[in-house]
Amino acid sequence: LQCKYCLNRKCHEPIYETDGKTLRRGIMILTPQELYDMVKIDNIYFQSTGGGICFGGGEPTLYEDFIIEFKKLCGDKWKITLETCLHCSYYTIRKLSSVVDHWIVDIKSLNPFIYQKYTGVMSGVLQHLHSLRDLVPQDKVTIQIPRIPDYNNDENLDNDIEKIKQRFGFT
């Protein structure tokens, strides 16, 4: 997506220098094992607090296999949280449903015109929310609907909240 308020501008920039070979400053490409080796220093903290790792974006569902492999390394000791807009397939949600302990879902807007104007792509959020509802227990899901200046308003937010409650049962 090309969301207008994206907090992570790095996910929209090239990862390589102009030579196409050298990683840009601040960019690392890691295997699940390499990431685990970097963060396992916090193992005691994660276990004592019930914490773990949050995969965010860009869109973390693009890296479903990485997340699944990482979960195998840390086991059930750490919680895995996913901060996503659900711009993915039913198959991806199904694969991740047994791995992710908590889903933070930023739906942008249920209004397809607002969604497309804001993200640059057509919305599939209704279909994805159906999948999420069918595959993931409700207590493992937090739905976020951001107030986006110049794109939505309080009336849009109220309508989206009501639709989510009525159609999907999320509270």
Secondary structure, 3 states (H helix, E strand, C coil): CCCCCCCCHHHHCCCECCCCCCECCCCCCCCHHHHHHHHHHHHHHHHHHCCEEEECCCCHHHHHHHHHHHHHHHHHHCEEEEEECCCCCHHHHHHHHCCCCEEEEECCCCCHHHHHHHHCCCCCHHHHHHHHHHHCCHHHEEEECCCCCCCCCHHHHHHHHHHHHHHHCCC
